[in-house]
């Protein structure tokens, strides 16, 4: 629709507007100003007789009291007579005993005979005055109800905001009772549902207008008051008198005398059953009415939702911690003549688990089975697959401990698992058996399943790669598995590592691989270093190269031949002092630490 359409639009009052019709403007700047004619004077009442003003005044909202110059009541309307029965005609107004009627300035509001009255004084001629009286009970009640509702809404909004933050049950429970005082009561007690035969409770109490103090405790499930048991079953107790007595017997009402206390108890909604119950109590001078109980229920519903979320988060965290603990790499067991050194850094530090793994199992013939591997993927899924692989090894090494045959059995087990679950995952691994020799050395027979070849750090400080190859585990039914035997003299170390070390990206531009050459350079000359210190050095140098960038899982397993009398320690503070070993000179900025410090 255009402006022209609007100009030509039918006004709708029966007149038809045509574009060709000449229009006379209602007002023009060029037209002479003509003053409007004055209004005609008011006509006298057309009624033959005047109205009965007493009948008209009787229906006014305000009543009036007219006093002469001496303060004697000369006129009194029916409304004022009903609101102020003490005032009578012909008597002095002050004798009525209503002090608010003698106030000279401004309107006054006061309570009289259970009603809320509002009085305003208006001076009249001849020193007379008129007191206008209005019954404001309903308007004041509506205003008070509106203010109370706003206060309740603000309280619930604040409670919902503060209760939405804690994800720990203890903090959520403490926040609940702290928020409930003093709005809902002078004392608030929160009792959670029993767990393992024990019940935890939190209490906030305010004594003599002080800041509420919060404490907590534990009870046996059989020691709970009967009212709390009913509340945990989802029932609100109706006998509030013995509710106060039970709360006092439990020691939850400090500073409050039982005869002068009123209390209410409401369940906290949860998943199917109540999460807990909330008990609020205050002095009987402020008894709980229906609106107060509704406010307690509304608050309890918000607290129940917050506690349910916190308890669910706690349960999930406990499950996650248990699973993480079962999926973390297990430190190798002590073995004769072997000193182990390990380092582990998952790609996702917050999860603490990943796809790299290592471990060792003792064999019946005195040897020890060891392994280090890497599964495809990262995070939780990779860690779960790692757990399945470790469980397979835990079972298979009891029936077969020849490295190559054991690796093939493991391949068949993984194939069956991945095909059944449709995962399509695979792994790389170095698996071997270490046996001590009479001269204090070690004999290592290792099988390779597509993993990076180990490195041997000789007593001269030189690093030798081990020619070990093989195919991935969990891909084909009959993989090619390489096998090699390596001998370590006393003081020599064999190093297994994952591709998280060699494929760590860093450097000036952040895209250069760490590589095998830098790894060899890192451990060259560290032949006197104990295995734990060597593994830690590799992790530190790799971390410096990464400079906090994203990376793959990192795992390192070092095996050092220490002789039959050596202790297989894994921590720096229990590394045995090497007799006659001179300190190794450290290059500046190498990041190496003296193991004896």
Backbone torsions as a table, in degrees:
resi	resn	phi	psi	omega
1	UNK	NA	134.6	-178.5
2	UNK	-104.1	174.3	178.1
3	UNK	-64.1	-34.8	178.0
4	UNK	-64.4	-38.2	177.5
5	UNK	-61.3	-38.9	-179.1
6	UNK	-68.0	-40.0	-179.6
7	UNK	-63.9	-34.2	-178.2
8	UNK	-94.6	11.1	-174.7
9	UNK	-74.4	144.0	178.1
10	UNK	-67.4	124.7	-177.7
11	UNK	-65.5	-16.5	174.5
12	UNK	87.9	5.6	179.0
13	UNK	-107.0	19.7	179.6
14	UNK	97.7	-16.0	177.9
15	UNK	-88.0	139.4	-179.5
16	UNK	-104.8	125.0	-179.8
17	UNK	-95.7	127.4	179.4
18	UNK	-115.0	143.0	-178.4
19	UNK	-62.8	-31.1	-175.1
20	UNK	-80.5	-14.7	-177.5
21	UNK	-70.3	136.9	178.3
22	UNK	-74.6	134.8	-177.9
23	UNK	-110.9	136.5	177.0
24	UNK	-103.0	120.7	-178.4
25	UNK	-64.7	146.2	-180.0
26	UNK	-67.3	-28.3	-179.5
27	UNK	-151.7	140.4	179.7
28	UNK	-138.2	148.4	179.3
29	UNK	-68.4	-26.0	-178.6
30	UNK	-84.3	-16.7	-177.7
31	UNK	-73.2	141.5	179.4
32	UNK	-67.7	146.4	-179.1
33	UNK	-76.9	127.4	179.2
34	UNK	-120.3	115.2	-179.7
35	UNK	-65.2	145.8	179.5
36	UNK	-68.9	144.9	179.0
37	UNK	-66.5	145.8	-179.3
38	UNK	-68.6	153.6	177.9
39	UNK	-69.1	145.2	178.3
40	UNK	-67.3	151.1	178.9
41	UNK	-64.4	154.4	-179.4
42	UNK	-64.7	134.6	177.1
43	UNK	-79.8	149.8	173.4
44	UNK	-66.5	160.7	179.7
45	UNK	-53.7	133.0	178.9
46	UNK	-74.3	-19.2	-178.9
47	UNK	-68.3	146.4	-178.9
48	UNK	-66.7	-34.8	-179.8
49	UNK	-125.3	150.4	178.6
50	UNK	-68.8	158.9	-178.9
51	UNK	-72.4	161.3	174.5
52	UNK	-81.2	96.3	-173.2
53	UNK	-64.5	-28.3	177.5
54	UNK	-63.5	-36.8	177.6
55	UNK	-69.2	-36.8	178.7
56	UNK	-69.0	-46.1	-177.0
57	UNK	-64.9	-28.6	-177.9
58	UNK	-60.8	-25.3	-177.6
59	UNK	-99.2	7.0	173.1
60	UNK	-68.2	150.3	175.8
61	UNK	-69.7	-37.5	-179.9
62	UNK	-95.7	142.0	169.1
63	UNK	-96.6	165.5	-179.6
64	UNK	-139.7	151.2	176.7
65	UNK	-130.6	114.9	-178.7
66	UNK	-102.1	127.1	-179.7
67	UNK	-119.0	148.4	177.0
68	UNK	-82.4	-170.1	-176.5
69	UNK	-65.4	-23.6	178.8
70	UNK	-90.8	4.6	179.8
71	UNK	80.0	14.7	179.1
72	UNK	-87.6	135.4	-178.9
73	UNK	-71.0	120.5	-179.5
74	UNK	-109.5	-29.4	178.4
75	UNK	-135.7	140.2	-178.6
76	UNK	-143.4	116.8	-178.9
77	UNK	-77.4	157.2	178.8
78	UNK	-58.8	-36.7	179.9
79	UNK	-64.4	-44.7	178.6
80	UNK	-65.4	-33.4	179.1
81	UNK	-66.5	-35.9	177.3
82	UNK	-72.3	-38.9	-177.5
83	UNK	-78.5	-31.0	-178.0
84	UNK	-125.4	75.5	-177.5
85	UNK	-65.3	-16.0	-179.7
86	UNK	-74.9	-20.9	-176.6
87	UNK	-85.6	130.6	179.6
88	UNK	-131.7	152.2	178.7
89	UNK	-66.0	141.3	175.5
90	UNK	84.6	-2.4	178.5
91	UNK	-110.3	158.0	177.1
92	UNK	-68.0	136.6	-176.9
93	UNK	-62.0	-35.8	-178.5
94	UNK	-65.0	-22.8	-179.3
95	UNK	-73.7	-11.2	179.7
96	UNK	-70.4	-18.6	178.1
97	UNK	81.1	13.7	177.0
98	UNK	-102.3	103.3	-172.7
99	UNK	-64.2	-31.7	-176.1
100	UNK	-64.7	-22.4	-178.8
101	UNK	-77.7	-14.0	-178.8
102	UNK	-98.4	1.2	178.8
103	UNK	-73.5	129.5	-172.9
104	UNK	-85.7	-32.4	-170.9
105	UNK	-109.9	134.5	168.7
106	UNK	68.5	165.9	176.1
107	UNK	-73.1	151.9	-178.7
108	UNK	-128.6	139.5	177.6
109	UNK	-122.5	130.8	-176.7
110	UNK	-153.3	165.6	179.5
111	UNK	-100.8	129.6	-176.6
112	UNK	-143.5	121.3	-179.3
113	UNK	53.4	41.4	177.1
114	UNK	77.3	3.0	179.1
115	UNK	-113.2	151.7	176.2
116	UNK	-97.6	112.4	-175.9
117	UNK	-107.5	147.8	177.2
118	UNK	-126.3	121.9	-174.9
119	UNK	-118.8	136.0	173.2
120	UNK	-131.3	138.1	-175.3
121	UNK	-104.2	129.7	-179.8
122	UNK	-123.5	121.9	178.0
123	UNK	-73.5	144.4	178.0
124	UNK	-117.8	178.7	178.8
125	UNK	-69.3	162.3	178.6
126	UNK	58.2	34.5	177.0
127	UNK	62.7	17.6	174.3
128	UNK	-83.5	168.1	177.2
129	UNK	-147.4	157.7	178.9
130	UNK	-127.9	130.1	176.4
131	UNK	-102.6	114.4	177.8
132	UNK	-93.6	125.5	-175.4
133	UNK	-116.1	130.5	-179.2
134	UNK	-127.8	137.8	175.3
135	UNK	-85.5	105.9	-177.0
136	UNK	-103.4	19.9	-175.1
137	UNK	-61.1	-48.8	-176.4
138	UNK	-67.5	-42.8	-179.7
139	UNK	-65.6	-40.1	177.3
140	UNK	-65.8	-40.1	178.9
141	UNK	-63.5	-41.1	177.9
142	UNK	-64.8	-40.6	178.8
143	UNK	-65.5	-42.7	178.1
144	UNK	-63.9	-40.1	178.7
145	UNK	-64.5	-38.4	178.5
146	UNK	-65.7	-43.6	178.2
147	UNK	-64.1	-40.7	178.8
148	UNK	-64.1	-40.5	179.2
149	UNK	-66.5	-38.7	176.3
150	UNK	-63.9	-40.6	178.1
151	UNK	-64.2	-41.7	178.1
152	UNK	-63.4	-44.0	-179.6
153	UNK	-63.2	-42.4	178.6
154	UNK	-64.3	-39.7	178.7
155	UNK	-63.7	-46.1	-179.6
156	UNK	-66.6	-36.1	177.8
157	UNK	-65.4	-43.6	177.8
158	UNK	-64.3	-42.0	178.8
159	UNK	-62.8	-43.6	178.9
160	UNK	-62.9	-36.9	179.6
161	UNK	-68.7	-44.7	-177.1
162	UNK	-75.8	-31.1	179.0
163	UNK	-79.1	-13.9	179.2
164	UNK	-80.2	-10.8	-176.6
165	UNK	-86.9	-48.3	-174.8
166	UNK	-65.7	132.6	174.2
167	UNK	-111.6	9.4	176.1
168	UNK	-110.5	131.2	-176.5
169	UNK	-56.5	-39.3	-179.0
170	UNK	-64.1	-45.0	179.7
171	UNK	-67.8	-37.8	178.0
172	UNK	-65.3	-40.7	179.2
173	UNK	-66.7	-43.3	178.6
174	UNK	-64.0	-39.5	177.8
175	UNK	-65.3	-34.6	-179.5
176	UNK	-63.3	-51.4	-178.0
177	UNK	-70.6	-31.6	179.0
178	UNK	-67.0	-37.4	179.2
179	UNK	-72.9	-30.0	-176.6
180	UNK	-71.4	-20.2	-179.2
181	UNK	-107.1	128.5	7.0
182	UNK	-101.7	7.2	-174.5
183	UNK	-61.3	-44.3	-176.3
184	UNK	-96.0	-20.4	-179.3
185	UNK	176.6	170.1	176.1
186	UNK	-79.5	-20.8	177.5
187	UNK	-136.4	136.2	175.9
188	UNK	-132.4	130.5	-179.3
189	UNK	-125.4	127.6	176.4
190	UNK	-112.5	126.0	180.0
191	UNK	-119.6	120.8	178.7
192	UNK	-82.6	159.9	177.9
193	UNK	-62.8	147.4	-177.8
194	UNK	-59.6	147.2	176.4
195	UNK	-142.0	120.2	-178.2
196	UNK	57.0	38.7	176.8
197	UNK	77.5	6.1	-179.0
198	UNK	-124.3	150.2	-178.5
199	UNK	-126.1	129.3	177.1
200	UNK	-103.2	141.8	178.5
201	UNK	-134.7	152.7	176.3
202	UNK	-128.5	146.2	-177.9
203	UNK	-139.5	137.9	170.8
204	UNK	-120.9	130.5	-177.1
205	UNK	-136.2	140.8	176.5
206	UNK	-121.3	123.2	-179.3
207	UNK	-119.8	126.6	177.1
208	UNK	56.9	47.0	174.5
209	UNK	61.1	19.6	178.0
210	UNK	-80.6	171.5	175.8
211	UNK	-66.5	133.7	-178.3
212	UNK	-59.5	137.7	175.2
213	UNK	-104.1	142.7	-176.0
214	UNK	-116.1	130.7	173.1
215	UNK	-138.4	174.3	-176.9
216	UNK	-148.8	169.4	179.2
217	UNK	-165.4	-179.9	-178.0
218	UNK	-130.9	137.2	175.7
219	UNK	-127.9	155.9	170.2
220	UNK	-73.6	148.2	-178.2
221	UNK	-59.9	-29.8	-179.9
222	UNK	-79.9	-11.2	-178.3
223	UNK	-95.7	4.0	-178.5
224	UNK	-71.1	143.8	173.2
225	UNK	-61.6	149.3	-178.9
226	UNK	-58.1	-34.1	179.5
227	UNK	-63.8	-36.9	178.4
228	UNK	-67.2	-39.8	177.0
229	UNK	-60.6	-42.3	178.4
230	UNK	-63.3	-42.7	179.3
231	UNK	-63.5	-37.7	177.7
232	UNK	-68.9	-19.3	173.5
233	UNK	-86.1	-0.9	177.9
234	UNK	93.9	14.1	-177.0
235	UNK	-111.4	133.7	174.0
236	UNK	-87.3	121.6	179.6
237	UNK	-63.3	139.5	179.6
238	UNK	-97.7	-27.5	179.0
239	UNK	-82.8	87.6	-173.3
240	UNK	-76.1	-16.9	-179.2
241	UNK	-69.3	-47.8	178.6
242	UNK	-76.4	-14.0	172.1
243	UNK	-63.8	-43.1	177.3
244	UNK	-63.3	-42.1	179.8
245	UNK	-62.5	-43.2	179.7
246	UNK	-65.9	-39.5	178.0
247	UNK	-65.0	-37.7	178.1
248	UNK	-67.7	-39.9	178.1
249	UNK	-63.8	-32.4	177.7
250	UNK	-77.0	-6.1	179.2
251	UNK	79.4	26.2	-176.2
252	UNK	-98.5	0.5	-177.6
253	UNK	-120.0	70.8	-178.5
254	UNK	-72.3	137.2	176.9
255	UNK	75.6	7.0	-179.2
256	UNK	-120.8	131.0	177.1
257	UNK	-84.6	137.4	-174.5
258	UNK	-57.5	-43.6	-177.8
259	UNK	-66.2	-20.8	-174.3
260	UNK	-106.6	25.4	-175.1
261	UNK	-126.5	141.1	169.6
262	UNK	-120.8	147.9	-174.1
263	UNK	-144.3	158.0	174.0
264	UNK	-139.8	150.1	179.6
265	UNK	-133.8	129.8	179.7
266	UNK	-132.4	143.5	175.7
267	UNK	-72.9	153.6	174.6
268	UNK	-101.1	116.8	-177.0
269	UNK	-59.0	144.1	177.4
270	UNK	-139.2	-156.1	178.9
271	UNK	-87.8	91.5	-179.6
272	UNK	86.8	-52.6	179.1
273	UNK	-120.0	157.7	-179.4
274	UNK	-59.8	140.7	175.3
275	UNK	-71.3	-30.5	-179.4
276	UNK	-178.3	-165.6	177.4
277	UNK	-133.6	152.0	177.3
278	UNK	-119.3	123.0	177.5
279	UNK	-109.8	125.4	177.0
280	UNK	-122.7	141.8	-178.3
281	UNK	-144.5	147.3	175.9
282	UNK	-154.3	174.1	-177.3
283	UNK	-65.5	149.2	-175.4
284	UNK	-67.7	-11.1	175.7
285	UNK	-66.0	-18.5	175.4
286	UNK	-122.9	74.7	-177.7
287	UNK	-66.8	155.7	179.8
288	UNK	-81.3	121.2	172.5
289	UNK	-98.5	-174.9	-175.0
290	UNK	-65.3	-36.9	178.8
291	UNK	-67.1	-36.7	176.9
292	UNK	-64.3	-43.0	179.3
293	UNK	-64.9	-38.2	176.8
294	UNK	-62.9	-38.6	177.7
295	UNK	-65.3	-40.8	178.0
296	UNK	-62.9	-40.6	179.5
297	UNK	-65.7	-42.2	179.4
298	UNK	-63.9	-41.4	176.6
299	UNK	-64.9	-40.3	180.0
300	UNK	-63.6	-36.5	179.1
301	UNK	-64.8	-39.4	177.4
302	UNK	-69.2	-42.1	177.4
303	UNK	-64.1	-38.3	178.1
304	UNK	-63.5	-40.4	178.2
305	UNK	-64.5	-42.0	179.6
306	UNK	-65.2	-43.1	-179.9
307	UNK	-68.5	-36.7	177.4
308	UNK	-62.1	-43.2	177.9
309	UNK	-64.1	-42.6	-179.3
310	UNK	-65.4	-41.6	178.9
311	UNK	-67.0	-39.0	177.2
312	UNK	-64.1	-41.4	177.9
313	UNK	-63.8	-40.2	178.1
314	UNK	-62.8	-44.7	180.0
315	UNK	-62.7	-42.6	178.9
316	UNK	-65.5	-37.8	178.8
317	UNK	-65.9	-38.7	178.0
318	UNK	-65.4	-41.2	177.4
319	UNK	-63.6	-43.9	-179.8
320	UNK	-63.2	-41.5	178.9
321	UNK	-64.0	-40.3	179.0
322	UNK	-64.2	-44.4	178.7
323	UNK	-66.0	-40.7	178.7
324	UNK	-62.0	-42.9	179.5
325	UNK	-61.6	-34.8	179.9
326	UNK	-77.8	-20.4	-177.1
327	UNK	-99.6	-9.8	178.3
328	UNK	-68.6	148.3	176.1
329	UNK	-59.3	137.4	-179.1
330	UNK	-92.6	133.5	178.8
331	UNK	-62.7	138.8	-179.5
332	UNK	-60.2	147.4	178.5
333	UNK	-75.2	159.1	178.4
334	UNK	-67.8	136.8	179.9
335	UNK	-133.2	147.8	-177.7
336	UNK	-63.8	125.9	176.3
337	UNK	77.5	4.3	-176.8
338	UNK	-117.7	132.3	171.0
339	UNK	-111.4	119.9	-176.5
340	UNK	-93.5	147.5	171.8
341	UNK	-138.7	129.5	-176.4
342	UNK	-131.7	153.7	172.6
343	UNK	-148.1	140.6	-176.3
344	UNK	-147.6	129.5	176.7
345	UNK	-142.2	107.9	-179.3
346	UNK	-71.8	158.6	178.8
347	UNK	-65.2	-39.3	177.7
348	UNK	-105.0	100.1	-173.4
349	UNK	-63.0	-30.9	-178.7
350	UNK	-66.4	-28.7	-179.7
351	UNK	-84.0	-26.8	-178.7
352	UNK	66.2	3.3	179.3
353	UNK	-128.5	159.0	-179.7
354	UNK	-161.5	-159.2	-175.3
355	UNK	-98.7	-3.6	176.7
356	UNK	-90.5	149.5	-177.6
357	UNK	-153.1	158.4	173.2
358	UNK	-155.8	169.0	179.4
359	UNK	170.9	-179.1	-179.5
360	UNK	-156.0	148.1	178.1
361	UNK	-135.0	138.5	179.8
362	UNK	-77.0	140.1	-178.8
363	UNK	-103.5	155.5	-177.6
364	UNK	-62.1	-28.6	-175.8
365	UNK	-85.6	10.1	179.6
366	UNK	96.9	-13.2	177.2
367	UNK	-80.2	-173.3	-177.9
368	UNK	-144.7	130.0	176.3
369	UNK	-87.8	130.1	178.9
370	UNK	-129.6	158.6	-180.0
371	UNK	-160.2	155.1	171.1
372	UNK	-147.4	133.9	-177.4
373	UNK	-152.4	178.7	-178.0
374	UNK	-145.9	128.1	177.7
375	UNK	-100.3	160.9	179.8
376	UNK	-70.1	143.8	178.5
377	UNK	92.0	180.0	-179.4
378	UNK	-137.1	170.4	170.9
379	UNK	74.7	-148.9	-170.9
380	UNK	-67.5	-44.2	-178.3
381	UNK	-61.5	-42.5	177.6
382	UNK	-64.8	-39.3	-180.0
383	UNK	-65.5	-37.8	177.9
384	UNK	-64.4	-43.2	177.5
385	UNK	-64.4	-35.7	175.9
386	UNK	-62.5	-41.8	178.0
387	UNK	-62.0	-39.1	177.3
388	UNK	-64.0	-40.2	-179.3
389	UNK	-66.2	-42.3	179.7
390	UNK	-65.7	-36.6	177.2
391	UNK	-65.5	-37.7	176.3
392	UNK	-61.9	-44.1	179.0
393	UNK	-63.7	-38.3	-179.7
394	UNK	-59.8	-36.3	-179.4
395	UNK	-85.0	-40.3	-172.7
396	UNK	-73.9	-28.9	-175.9
397	UNK	-70.0	-10.8	178.1
398	UNK	-81.3	-18.0	179.4
399	UNK	-111.8	-15.9	-179.6
400	UNK	-153.1	124.8	177.9
401	UNK	-129.1	16.1	168.2
402	UNK	-81.1	120.6	-167.0
403	UNK	-52.0	-49.3	-175.2
404	UNK	-66.0	-45.6	-179.7
405	UNK	-67.1	-38.1	177.7
406	UNK	-63.9	-37.8	179.5
407	UNK	-67.1	-35.7	177.1
408	UNK	-69.6	-39.3	175.7
409	UNK	-61.7	-40.9	177.7
410	UNK	-63.3	-38.5	177.6
411	UNK	-61.2	-43.0	179.2
412	UNK	-64.8	-40.8	-179.9
413	UNK	-65.5	-40.4	180.0
414	UNK	-69.3	-38.0	177.2
415	UNK	-60.1	-43.9	-179.9
416	UNK	-64.0	-39.7	-179.3
417	UNK	-69.1	-46.3	-177.3
418	UNK	-68.9	-36.5	178.8
419	UNK	-69.0	-37.1	-179.9
420	UNK	-67.6	-36.2	-178.2
421	UNK	-95.0	-5.5	-179.5
422	UNK	64.9	31.8	-176.5
423	UNK	-85.4	-40.5	-178.3
424	UNK	68.2	35.4	-179.0
425	UNK	-97.5	161.6	179.2
426	UNK	-144.5	173.9	-177.2
427	UNK	-146.6	156.2	169.0
428	UNK	-115.4	149.6	-173.3
429	UNK	-160.5	147.9	164.1
430	UNK	-116.4	122.7	-177.1
431	UNK	-126.6	132.1	-177.5
432	UNK	-150.1	173.0	176.9
433	UNK	-124.6	128.1	178.2
434	UNK	-110.9	134.0	179.2
435	UNK	-132.1	135.6	179.9
436	UNK	-72.3	149.8	177.3
437	UNK	-108.8	163.2	-176.0
438	UNK	-66.4	-29.8	-178.2
439	UNK	-83.9	8.2	-179.3
440	UNK	92.4	-4.5	178.5
441	UNK	-84.6	-174.0	-179.4
442	UNK	-132.8	145.1	173.4
443	UNK	-112.1	122.6	-177.2
444	UNK	-115.2	120.8	172.6
445	UNK	-109.6	116.0	-172.0
446	UNK	-122.5	143.5	174.7
447	UNK	-117.2	141.2	-176.3
448	UNK	-111.5	134.2	176.4
449	UNK	-122.5	66.2	176.4
450	UNK	75.0	15.3	-177.1
451	UNK	-98.4	166.5	177.1
452	UNK	-62.8	140.0	-177.9
453	UNK	-67.7	143.7	178.7
454	UNK	-66.8	167.2	176.1
455	UNK	-123.0	141.0	178.7
456	UNK	-114.6	124.0	177.7
457	UNK	-97.9	107.6	-175.5
458	UNK	-78.4	167.1	-179.4
459	UNK	-63.9	-20.4	178.4
460	UNK	-81.4	-8.2	-177.7
461	UNK	96.5	-5.3	179.3
462	UNK	-82.1	155.0	-179.4
463	UNK	-115.0	126.9	-179.7
464	UNK	-117.6	126.2	173.1
465	UNK	-76.2	147.1	178.9
466	UNK	-95.7	126.6	-179.0
467	UNK	-76.8	86.2	-178.4
468	UNK	-129.5	125.5	-179.0
469	UNK	-132.9	177.0	179.6
470	UNK	162.0	176.1	-177.5
471	UNK	-101.6	163.6	179.7
472	UNK	-60.6	152.5	179.9
473	UNK	-98.7	131.2	178.0
474	UNK	92.7	18.8	-177.3
475	UNK	-113.3	-53.2	-177.8
476	UNK	-120.6	156.8	-175.6
477	UNK	-65.6	-36.7	-175.3
478	UNK	-128.6	78.2	-175.7
479	UNK	-74.9	156.6	173.5
480	UNK	-82.6	122.2	-176.6
481	UNK	-118.0	123.0	176.1
482	UNK	-84.9	154.9	179.7
483	UNK	-144.8	141.1	-178.3
484	UNK	-150.4	151.5	177.4
485	UNK	-116.5	131.4	-178.3
486	UNK	-126.2	141.3	177.9
487	UNK	-111.8	132.3	177.1
488	UNK	-109.6	126.9	173.2
489	UNK	-79.5	161.5	178.0
490	UNK	-54.0	132.8	-179.1
491	UNK	90.6	-4.6	178.9
492	UNK	-97.8	157.2	-172.0
493	UNK	-133.4	139.3	171.6
494	UNK	-108.1	134.2	-173.6
495	UNK	-119.1	125.2	171.7
496	UNK	-110.2	142.7	-175.5
497	UNK	-152.1	159.3	178.4
498	UNK	-99.9	170.5	-178.9
499	UNK	-71.5	-6.9	173.4
500	UNK	-64.0	-22.5	176.9
501	UNK	-81.0	-54.7	-174.0
502	UNK	-73.7	-25.9	-178.9
503	UNK	-99.3	13.4	175.3
504	UNK	-66.7	129.7	-176.0
505	UNK	-100.6	131.3	-179.6
506	UNK	-161.9	-140.6	-178.5
507	UNK	85.5	-168.7	-175.5
508	UNK	-64.5	-42.2	-177.8
509	UNK	-99.9	-4.5	176.1
510	UNK	81.4	10.2	-177.9
511	UNK	-123.6	12.8	-178.0
512	UNK	-97.6	132.6	-179.7
513	UNK	-73.1	147.4	176.7
514	UNK	-65.7	-46.6	171.8
515	UNK	77.5	164.9	-179.8
516	UNK	-71.2	-35.8	-177.7
517	UNK	-61.6	-43.4	178.1
518	UNK	-67.2	-34.1	177.0
519	UNK	-64.4	-43.0	177.7
520	UNK	-62.1	-43.1	178.8
521	UNK	-64.1	-33.8	-178.5
522	UNK	-66.1	-38.1	-176.1
523	UNK	-97.6	-8.9	178.4
524	UNK	-63.2	135.3	-178.7
525	UNK	80.9	1.7	-179.9
526	UNK	-101.0	29.4	-174.2
527	UNK	-69.9	-20.2	177.4
528	UNK	-88.9	-2.3	-175.0
529	UNK	-81.9	133.1	175.8
530	UNK	-61.4	160.3	-176.8
531	UNK	-60.9	-43.3	178.6
532	UNK	-61.0	-40.0	-179.7
533	UNK	-68.7	-36.2	179.5
534	UNK	-65.3	-44.0	178.7
535	UNK	-63.9	-39.7	179.2
536	UNK	-67.9	-36.3	178.3
537	UNK	-62.4	-42.9	179.9
538	UNK	-62.6	-42.2	179.5
539	UNK	-65.1	-40.7	-178.8
540	UNK	-67.1	-44.0	-179.6
541	UNK	-65.4	-40.4	177.4
542	UNK	-63.6	-42.1	177.6
543	UNK	-62.5	-40.1	176.3
544	UNK	-63.1	-37.8	179.4
545	UNK	-66.9	-37.7	179.8
546	UNK	-70.1	-36.0	179.9
547	UNK	55.3	49.2	175.4
548	UNK	67.8	17.3	175.6
549	UNK	-82.1	168.2	176.0
550	UNK	-64.9	148.5	-177.1
551	UNK	-153.1	169.8	175.7
552	UNK	-86.1	172.7	175.7
553	UNK	-60.9	141.6	-179.3
554	UNK	-119.9	127.8	177.3
555	UNK	-140.8	138.6	-179.5
556	UNK	-136.5	135.0	175.2
557	UNK	-132.1	117.4	-179.8
558	UNK	-114.4	137.5	178.5
559	UNK	-124.9	118.7	-177.6
560	UNK	-114.7	133.5	177.5
561	UNK	-80.5	115.8	-178.4
562	UNK	-117.1	4.4	179.5
563	UNK	87.2	168.0	-176.3
564	UNK	-66.1	-27.2	-178.8
565	UNK	-86.5	-7.9	-178.4
566	UNK	-74.8	153.2	178.9
567	UNK	-100.9	136.1	-178.6
568	UNK	-82.0	59.8	-178.0
569	UNK	-75.8	155.4	-177.2
570	UNK	-121.1	-4.7	-175.6
571	UNK	-120.5	148.0	-174.5
572	UNK	-63.3	-35.4	-174.1
573	UNK	-75.3	-6.1	176.3
574	UNK	-120.8	19.2	178.4
575	UNK	-72.4	127.8	-178.8
576	UNK	-67.5	144.8	177.6
577	UNK	-73.3	126.5	-179.3
578	UNK	-77.3	118.7	-175.6
579	UNK	-62.9	127.3	175.1
580	UNK	75.5	5.5	-178.3
581	UNK	-82.5	125.9	178.3
582	UNK	-81.0	150.2	179.0
583	UNK	-61.2	142.5	180.0
584	UNK	-86.5	124.9	177.3
585	UNK	-64.2	135.3	-175.5
586	UNK	-106.2	131.7	174.5
587	UNK	-70.2	149.9	-178.4
588	UNK	-67.1	131.0	177.1
589	UNK	77.5	12.1	-178.1
590	UNK	-76.2	-20.7	-178.3
591	UNK	82.8	1.5	-179.4
592	UNK	-80.8	145.2	179.0
593	UNK	-120.2	142.4	177.1
594	UNK	-66.7	123.2	-176.4
595	UNK	-65.2	-16.4	-178.9
596	UNK	-88.3	-1.8	179.6
597	UNK	-92.0	NA	NA
